[in-house]
Amino acid sequence: MFVRIVGREGDSAARAVAEDRDKRFHVSTAGQRRKRADIAERPVMNGANAWQSGTSVQLTLAEVQVKKT
């Protein structure tokens, strides 16, 4: 999966990150895209991008006592 970086630098920042990763890990982002070109893109499920609707579920961490047996 390719992560899009949004910022003032635009796509050039994303390309720079991908190129750096490719060099460090000896992989090819372009090669992976070519290998996966025949894989159909699946539709996004409802609720998968909750950030677009402005609501989401938030979990809260809480410390609780446990019983030792």
C-alpha positions as a printed Julia matrix, in Angstrom:
69×3 Matrix{Float64}:
   0.0     0.0     0.0
   1.3     3.43   -0.89
   0.86    6.09    1.79
   0.18    9.55    0.42
   2.02   12.39    2.15
   0.12   15.66    2.15
   1.88   18.9     2.83
   3.42   21.97    1.32
   5.88   19.86   -0.65
   3.09   17.92   -2.38
   3.87   14.75   -4.31
   7.6    15.48   -4.46
   7.84   14.73   -0.72
   6.06   11.39   -1.2
   8.36   10.5    -4.09
  11.42   11.36   -1.99
  10.21    9.16    0.89
   9.51    6.26   -1.5
  12.89    6.62   -3.21
  14.67    6.67    0.15
  12.79    3.56    1.31
  13.54    1.79   -1.98
  17.27    2.43   -1.56
  17.39    1.42    2.11
  15.42   -1.8     1.69
  16.56   -2.68   -1.85
  13.01   -2.72   -3.22
  11.29   -1.08   -6.17
   8.01    0.78   -5.65
   7.56    1.06   -9.42
   8.24   -2.66   -9.81
   5.66   -3.55   -7.17
   3.09   -1.35   -8.91
   3.76   -3.12  -12.22
   3.39   -6.55  -10.57
   0.06   -5.52   -9.03
  -1.37   -3.74  -12.09
  -3.8    -6.6   -12.78
  -5.29   -6.53   -9.27
  -8.69   -4.83   -9.36
  -9.26   -1.98   -6.92
 -11.95   -2.87   -4.41
 -14.65   -0.39   -3.4
 -14.26    1.29   -0.01
 -16.65   -0.14    2.58
 -19.07    2.18    4.35
 -17.53    3.49    7.55
 -13.98    2.56    6.55
 -13.01    6.22    6.21
 -14.74    7.58    9.29
 -12.47   10.62    9.3
 -14.36   11.86    6.23
 -17.7    11.93    8.06
 -16.41   13.76   11.13
 -17.28   10.98   13.58
 -15.38    7.96   14.83
 -15.23    5.58   17.76
 -12.66    6.46   20.4
 -11.43    3.94   22.95
 -10.18    5.01   26.37
  -7.46    3.23   28.31
  -8.2     2.61   31.96
  -6.29    0.85   34.7
  -8.41   -1.82   36.42
  -7.85   -4.24   39.29
  -7.58   -7.92   38.44
  -8.26  -10.87   40.67
  -5.47  -13.34   41.3
  -6.6   -16.95   41.58
